[in-house]
Amino acid sequence: MLSQQAKFTPAWTTRLMLVGAERAPSDFNDIQLQQAVARVISHPAQ
């Protein structure tokens, strides 16, 4: 579970997605993870 307090930049999140998709594709099939990433992209930390 991603920390609610973690501050991700869109670029950092994209890199996380690319690296994660290469190393652990099954993790990115998890609905909660997809939703968490979508929230970060839609609402980047200020």
C-alpha positions in Angstrom: 0.0 0.0 0.0 1.4 3.4 -1.0 1.8 5.8 1.9 -0.8 8.5 1.8 1.9 11.0 2.9 4.4 10.0 0.2 5.0 12.8 -2.3 5.3 11.6 -5.8 6.0 13.7 -8.9 4.4 12.7 -12.2 7.8 11.9 -13.6 8.8 9.8 -10.6 5.5 7.9 -10.8 6.0 7.3 -14.5 9.5 5.9 -13.8 8.0 3.7 -11.0 5.4 2.4 -13.5 7.9 1.6 -16.2 10.4 -0.1 -13.8 7.6 -1.9 -11.9 6.0 -3.1 -15.2 9.3 -4.6 -16.3 10.3 -6.2 -13.0 6.9 -7.2 -11.5 4.1 -7.1 -14.1 1.7 -9.0 -11.8 1.9 -6.2 -9.3 0.4 -3.8 -11.8 -2.6 -6.0 -12.3 -3.6 -5.2 -8.8 -6.6 -2.9 -8.9 -5.7 -1.0 -5.7 -2.2 -0.2 -7.1 -3.6 1.0 -10.4 -6.1 3.2 -8.5 -3.3 4.6 -6.3 -1.1 5.4 -9.2 -4.0 7.0 -11.0 -4.7 9.2 -8.0 -1.1 10.3 -7.9 -1.0 11.1 -11.6 -4.4 13.0 -11.4 -3.5 14.8 -8.2 0.3 15.3 -7.9 1.6 16.3 -4.5 1.9 20.1 -4.1 
